[in-house]
């Protein structure tokens, strides 16, 4: 383990070494105001990521960087231990290709597990392609997502599905990251009113709109756009939509598992899920 110190926080890295690009990302995070007072712990799988360092964990109180959760909100694994001690792998393989779209593909019809899922409850619903999202429940996606069969040391057979919130997570994350940056760059109401008052006092009412536009276009923060953080109402809205997207990701994995169990005629002995791209709002 080693420690990285920044302007606002320190990060403990639970690894012997880390690539230079990952260390650079961690230093940048520790130099951001959003890290003030946070406990930052980097897990052993540390490596540089697109929005932040993979393996990052940190405490959150009243602000959050959407990019730190990432675009695959609620990504995780659904695991089933079967009652059966043998399965036909070739049959399972054919069933997966037949019943579970992968890559950018979505279902032609909405899965029955999606029937009661209300995406209009999202604060950012107007920015979401809802029909495509609904057709994505029961689909694997690409990247490092997978479906596999495993055997435990005691001979038990397991099915494991690694997947997330599909394109819905991308849409939610990008919307809130953009809004967080706008929020940090937004002129305060006091500044707006002061400008209006000054121009009126000078008899320059016709210049007010142009001046307000210029004021709103000014860069007002040194925080990098990819690490802009949401606070206040925007933070609360992000948490709400993130939790709903996490539930969507979980429903997605369960829908795929249902296809496999039913399609193979298997029986569940035990089932559980874990997630790794999220904010634990119950223990903030």
One Martini backbone bead per residue (centre of mass of N, CA, C, O) as a GRO file, in nm:
protein
  284
    1UNK     BB    1   0.099   0.035   0.018
    2UNK     BB    2   0.003   0.377  -0.074
    3UNK     BB    3   0.036   0.739  -0.082
    4UNK     BB    4  -0.165   1.020  -0.199
    5UNK     BB    5  -0.113   1.371  -0.230
    6UNK     BB    6  -0.316   1.662  -0.200
    7UNK     BB    7  -0.483   1.954  -0.151
    8UNK     BB    8  -0.766   1.804  -0.020
    9UNK     BB    9  -0.636   1.504  -0.032
   10UNK     BB   10  -0.601   1.153   0.038
   11UNK     BB   11  -0.470   0.840  -0.102
   12UNK     BB   12  -0.521   0.498  -0.074
   13UNK     BB   13  -0.321   0.233  -0.212
   14UNK     BB   14  -0.396  -0.121  -0.267
   15UNK     BB   15  -0.079  -0.135  -0.379
   16UNK     BB   16   0.243  -0.151  -0.497
   17UNK     BB   17   0.150  -0.056  -0.785
   18UNK     BB   18   0.114   0.210  -1.045
   19UNK     BB   19   0.036   0.365  -1.302
   20UNK     BB   20   0.101   0.679  -1.403
   21UNK     BB   21  -0.187   0.757  -1.504
   22UNK     BB   22  -0.330   0.684  -1.238
   23UNK     BB   23  -0.177   0.871  -1.048
   24UNK     BB   24  -0.259   1.130  -1.195
   25UNK     BB   25  -0.563   1.099  -1.143
   26UNK     BB   26  -0.549   1.097  -0.833
   27UNK     BB   27  -0.423   1.373  -0.796
   28UNK     BB   28  -0.646   1.532  -0.934
   29UNK     BB   29  -0.867   1.452  -0.736
   30UNK     BB   30  -0.716   1.562  -0.472
   31UNK     BB   31  -0.729   1.869  -0.612
   32UNK     BB   32  -1.032   1.874  -0.554
   33UNK     BB   33  -1.293   2.012  -0.380
   34UNK     BB   34  -1.470   1.743  -0.366
   35UNK     BB   35  -1.237   1.601  -0.169
   36UNK     BB   36  -1.303   1.740   0.078
   37UNK     BB   37  -1.297   1.513   0.350
   38UNK     BB   38  -1.234   1.260   0.199
   39UNK     BB   39  -1.229   0.913   0.163
   40UNK     BB   40  -0.964   0.758  -0.019
   41UNK     BB   41  -0.987   0.437  -0.195
   42UNK     BB   42  -0.772   0.216  -0.370
   43UNK     BB   43  -0.786  -0.056  -0.541
   44UNK     BB   44  -0.599  -0.327  -0.673
   45UNK     BB   45  -0.733  -0.263  -0.975
   46UNK     BB   46  -0.568  -0.033  -1.059
   47UNK     BB   47  -0.659   0.197  -1.331
   48UNK     BB   48  -0.699   0.371  -1.596
   49UNK     BB   49  -0.966   0.576  -1.699
   50UNK     BB   50  -1.191   0.775  -1.852
   51UNK     BB   51  -1.309   0.941  -1.588
   52UNK     BB   52  -1.145   0.746  -1.394
   53UNK     BB   53  -1.020   0.550  -1.160
   54UNK     BB   54  -0.996   0.233  -1.135
   55UNK     BB   55  -1.090   0.162  -0.790
   56UNK     BB   56  -1.262   0.384  -0.681
   57UNK     BB   57  -1.311   0.512  -0.346
   58UNK     BB   58  -1.560   0.725  -0.169
   59UNK     BB   59  -1.678   0.969   0.011
   60UNK     BB   60  -2.016   1.109   0.050
   61UNK     BB   61  -2.235   1.398   0.092
   62UNK     BB   62  -2.300   1.703  -0.097
   63UNK     BB   63  -2.140   1.568  -0.346
   64UNK     BB   64  -2.088   1.488  -0.710
   65UNK     BB   65  -1.929   1.293  -0.964
   66UNK     BB   66  -2.058   1.132  -1.223
   67UNK     BB   67  -1.787   1.012  -1.345
   68UNK     BB   68  -1.717   0.831  -1.094
   69UNK     BB   69  -1.945   0.633  -1.158
   70UNK     BB   70  -2.035   0.662  -1.450
   71UNK     BB   71  -2.198   0.518  -1.739
   72UNK     BB   72  -2.237   0.227  -1.577
   73UNK     BB   73  -2.480   0.226  -1.395
   74UNK     BB   74  -2.501  -0.055  -1.186
   75UNK     BB   75  -2.288  -0.234  -1.233
   76UNK     BB   76  -2.279  -0.605  -1.233
   77UNK     BB   77  -2.374  -0.915  -1.059
   78UNK     BB   78  -2.538  -1.220  -1.139
   79UNK     BB   79  -2.605  -1.501  -0.916
   80UNK     BB   80  -2.634  -1.863  -0.961
   81UNK     BB   81  -2.729  -2.149  -0.785
   82UNK     BB   82  -2.772  -2.470  -0.870
   83UNK     BB   83  -2.929  -2.776  -0.839
   84UNK     BB   84  -2.771  -2.862  -1.052
   85UNK     BB   85  -2.469  -3.069  -1.161
   86UNK     BB   86  -2.563  -3.032  -1.471
   87UNK     BB   87  -2.486  -2.895  -1.799
   88UNK     BB   88  -2.551  -2.787  -2.129
   89UNK     BB   89  -2.336  -2.587  -2.295
   90UNK     BB   90  -2.440  -2.582  -2.588
   91UNK     BB   91  -2.729  -2.500  -2.515
   92UNK     BB   92  -2.655  -2.239  -2.369
   93UNK     BB   93  -2.514  -2.098  -2.604
   94UNK     BB   94  -2.759  -2.091  -2.796
   95UNK     BB   95  -2.948  -1.936  -2.605
   96UNK     BB   96  -2.788  -1.677  -2.582
   97UNK     BB   97  -2.789  -1.603  -2.889
   98UNK     BB   98  -3.109  -1.610  -2.909
   99UNK     BB   99  -3.208  -1.431  -2.626
  100UNK     BB  100  -2.934  -1.234  -2.603
  101UNK     BB  101  -2.847  -0.939  -2.662
  102UNK     BB  102  -2.561  -0.768  -2.800
  103UNK     BB  103  -2.401  -0.495  -2.775
  104UNK     BB  104  -2.617  -0.268  -2.948
  105UNK     BB  105  -2.841  -0.450  -2.901
  106UNK     BB  106  -3.193  -0.505  -2.892
  107UNK     BB  107  -3.503  -0.566  -2.839
  108UNK     BB  108  -3.801  -0.604  -3.014
  109UNK     BB  109  -3.921  -0.659  -2.732
  110UNK     BB  110  -4.047  -0.620  -2.431
  111UNK     BB  111  -3.976  -0.726  -2.140
  112UNK     BB  112  -4.153  -0.839  -1.868
  113UNK     BB  113  -3.953  -0.690  -1.659
  114UNK     BB  114  -4.040  -0.391  -1.792
  115UNK     BB  115  -4.346  -0.326  -1.756
  116UNK     BB  116  -4.308  -0.161  -1.449
  117UNK     BB  117  -4.097   0.046  -1.565
  118UNK     BB  118  -4.042   0.399  -1.472
  119UNK     BB  119  -3.867   0.644  -1.656
  120UNK     BB  120  -4.040   0.911  -1.604
  121UNK     BB  121  -3.912   0.953  -1.306
  122UNK     BB  122  -3.697   1.099  -1.428
  123UNK     BB  123  -3.558   1.407  -1.436
  124UNK     BB  124  -3.407   1.329  -1.731
  125UNK     BB  125  -3.620   1.212  -1.936
  126UNK     BB  126  -3.599   1.415  -2.187
  127UNK     BB  127  -3.291   1.282  -2.241
  128UNK     BB  128  -3.436   1.007  -2.301
  129UNK     BB  129  -3.454   0.693  -2.470
  130UNK     BB  130  -3.702   0.508  -2.368
  131UNK     BB  131  -3.765   0.277  -2.571
  132UNK     BB  132  -3.473   0.167  -2.580
  133UNK     BB  133  -3.443   0.112  -2.281
  134UNK     BB  134  -3.675  -0.097  -2.259
  135UNK     BB  135  -3.528  -0.287  -2.483
  136UNK     BB  136  -3.265  -0.339  -2.284
  137UNK     BB  137  -3.406  -0.532  -2.115
  138UNK     BB  138  -3.217  -0.825  -2.162
  139UNK     BB  139  -2.917  -0.711  -2.216
  140UNK     BB  140  -2.563  -0.712  -2.231
  141UNK     BB  141  -2.361  -0.596  -2.428
  142UNK     BB  142  -2.025  -0.498  -2.390
  143UNK     BB  143  -1.703  -0.543  -2.347
  144UNK     BB  144  -1.682  -0.692  -2.014
  145UNK     BB  145  -1.928  -0.842  -2.069
  146UNK     BB  146  -2.096  -1.144  -1.929
  147UNK     BB  147  -2.147  -1.505  -1.968
  148UNK     BB  148  -2.129  -1.773  -1.719
  149UNK     BB  149  -1.999  -2.091  -1.628
  150UNK     BB  150  -1.957  -2.252  -1.307
  151UNK     BB  151  -1.736  -2.432  -1.070
  152UNK     BB  152  -1.714  -2.543  -0.769
  153UNK     BB  153  -1.542  -2.722  -0.533
  154UNK     BB  154  -1.829  -2.885  -0.471
  155UNK     BB  155  -1.975  -2.884  -0.779
  156UNK     BB  156  -2.120  -2.639  -0.818
  157UNK     BB  157  -2.342  -2.455  -1.023
  158UNK     BB  158  -2.290  -2.147  -1.208
  159UNK     BB  159  -2.439  -1.832  -1.288
  160UNK     BB  160  -2.299  -1.542  -1.465
  161UNK     BB  161  -2.374  -1.183  -1.478
  162UNK     BB  162  -2.224  -0.908  -1.663
  163UNK     BB  163  -2.390  -0.593  -1.615
  164UNK     BB  164  -2.599  -0.302  -1.693
  165UNK     BB  165  -2.755   0.011  -1.813
  166UNK     BB  166  -2.652   0.078  -2.065
  167UNK     BB  167  -2.747   0.365  -2.234
  168UNK     BB  168  -2.881   0.497  -1.995
  169UNK     BB  169  -2.623   0.557  -1.828
  170UNK     BB  170  -2.502   0.749  -2.034
  171UNK     BB  171  -2.726   0.963  -2.038
  172UNK     BB  172  -2.724   1.034  -1.738
  173UNK     BB  173  -2.423   1.104  -1.700
  174UNK     BB  174  -2.396   1.325  -1.919
  175UNK     BB  175  -2.608   1.518  -1.820
  176UNK     BB  176  -2.488   1.568  -1.526
  177UNK     BB  177  -2.208   1.662  -1.614
  178UNK     BB  178  -2.300   1.908  -1.771
  179UNK     BB  179  -2.465   2.042  -1.539
  180UNK     BB  180  -2.231   2.067  -1.339
  181UNK     BB  181  -2.067   2.263  -1.512
  182UNK     BB  182  -2.279   2.481  -1.537
  183UNK     BB  183  -2.308   2.534  -1.235
  184UNK     BB  184  -2.008   2.632  -1.190
  185UNK     BB  185  -2.051   2.868  -1.431
  186UNK     BB  186  -2.269   3.014  -1.289
  187UNK     BB  187  -2.422   3.290  -1.225
  188UNK     BB  188  -2.530   3.466  -0.986
  189UNK     BB  189  -2.801   3.644  -0.889
  190UNK     BB  190  -2.642   3.886  -0.782
  191UNK     BB  191  -2.482   3.940  -1.043
  192UNK     BB  192  -2.719   3.985  -1.229
  193UNK     BB  193  -2.854   4.222  -1.072
  194UNK     BB  194  -2.607   4.410  -1.073
  195UNK     BB  195  -2.589   4.442  -1.379
  196UNK     BB  196  -2.870   4.553  -1.430
  197UNK     BB  197  -2.849   4.798  -1.240
  198UNK     BB  198  -2.605   4.936  -1.377
  199UNK     BB  199  -2.731   4.973  -1.662
  200UNK     BB  200  -2.975   5.136  -1.575
  201UNK     BB  201  -2.814   5.371  -1.441
  202UNK     BB  202  -2.677   5.425  -1.742
  203UNK     BB  203  -2.899   5.382  -1.971
  204UNK     BB  204  -2.850   5.048  -2.083
  205UNK     BB  205  -3.098   4.851  -2.147
  206UNK     BB  206  -3.021   4.737  -2.441
  207UNK     BB  207  -2.756   4.575  -2.309
  208UNK     BB  208  -2.849   4.348  -2.117
  209UNK     BB  209  -2.867   4.083  -2.287
  210UNK     BB  210  -2.574   4.086  -2.387
  211UNK     BB  211  -2.443   4.092  -2.102
  212UNK     BB  212  -2.570   3.829  -1.996
  213UNK     BB  213  -2.450   3.643  -2.209
  214UNK     BB  214  -2.154   3.704  -2.137
  215UNK     BB  215  -2.170   3.616  -1.841
  216UNK     BB  216  -2.260   3.312  -1.902
  217UNK     BB  217  -1.983   3.255  -2.084
  218UNK     BB  218  -1.809   3.257  -1.851
  219UNK     BB  219  -1.536   3.135  -1.697
  220UNK     BB  220  -1.564   3.017  -1.334
  221UNK     BB  221  -1.372   2.754  -1.345
  222UNK     BB  222  -1.099   2.509  -1.270
  223UNK     BB  223  -1.264   2.273  -1.311
  224UNK     BB  224  -1.278   2.002  -1.467
  225UNK     BB  225  -1.525   1.880  -1.654
  226UNK     BB  226  -1.486   1.566  -1.565
  227UNK     BB  227  -1.497   1.696  -1.239
  228UNK     BB  228  -1.763   1.793  -1.209
  229UNK     BB  229  -2.000   1.900  -0.955
  230UNK     BB  230  -2.281   1.825  -0.770
  231UNK     BB  231  -2.522   2.043  -0.614
  232UNK     BB  232  -2.789   2.034  -0.440
  233UNK     BB  233  -3.045   1.976  -0.642
  234UNK     BB  234  -2.872   1.826  -0.850
  235UNK     BB  235  -2.769   1.612  -0.655
  236UNK     BB  236  -3.050   1.494  -0.581
  237UNK     BB  237  -3.128   1.419  -0.872
  238UNK     BB  238  -2.896   1.229  -0.926
  239UNK     BB  239  -2.952   1.024  -0.704
  240UNK     BB  240  -3.229   0.943  -0.803
  241UNK     BB  241  -3.143   0.853  -1.096
  242UNK     BB  242  -2.926   0.652  -1.010
  243UNK     BB  243  -3.110   0.457  -0.853
  244UNK     BB  244  -3.292   0.390  -1.094
  245UNK     BB  245  -3.058   0.284  -1.273
  246UNK     BB  246  -2.974   0.057  -1.085
  247UNK     BB  247  -3.245  -0.092  -1.103
  248UNK     BB  248  -3.227  -0.138  -1.406
  249UNK     BB  249  -2.969  -0.313  -1.404
  250UNK     BB  250  -3.087  -0.536  -1.226
  251UNK     BB  251  -3.324  -0.606  -1.411
  252UNK     BB  252  -3.153  -0.686  -1.652
  253UNK     BB  253  -3.011  -0.933  -1.522
  254UNK     BB  254  -3.268  -1.086  -1.437
  255UNK     BB  255  -3.380  -1.122  -1.722
  256UNK     BB  256  -3.149  -1.296  -1.828
  257UNK     BB  257  -3.165  -1.518  -1.616
  258UNK     BB  258  -3.453  -1.602  -1.684
  259UNK     BB  259  -3.392  -1.701  -1.970
  260UNK     BB  260  -3.200  -1.930  -1.881
  261UNK     BB  261  -3.370  -2.089  -1.677
  262UNK     BB  262  -3.616  -2.136  -1.861
  263UNK     BB  263  -3.468  -2.239  -2.124
  264UNK     BB  264  -3.321  -2.486  -1.949
  265UNK     BB  265  -3.480  -2.594  -1.696
  266UNK     BB  266  -3.396  -2.472  -1.427
  267UNK     BB  267  -3.276  -2.447  -1.073
  268UNK     BB  268  -3.285  -2.249  -0.786
  269UNK     BB  269  -3.088  -2.223  -0.487
  270UNK     BB  270  -2.929  -1.942  -0.542
  271UNK     BB  271  -2.945  -1.567  -0.518
  272UNK     BB  272  -2.735  -1.284  -0.633
  273UNK     BB  273  -2.619  -0.936  -0.601
  274UNK     BB  274  -2.377  -0.703  -0.746
  275UNK     BB  275  -2.220  -0.378  -0.719
  276UNK     BB  276  -1.970  -0.113  -0.870
  277UNK     BB  277  -2.156   0.144  -0.984
  278UNK     BB  278  -2.191   0.358  -0.707
  279UNK     BB  279  -2.405   0.494  -0.446
  280UNK     BB  280  -2.435   0.467  -0.097
  281UNK     BB  281  -2.714   0.617   0.038
  282UNK     BB  282  -2.738   0.461   0.325
  283UNK     BB  283  -2.403   0.546   0.398
  284UNK     BB  284  -2.332   0.872   0.383
   0.00000   0.00000   0.00000
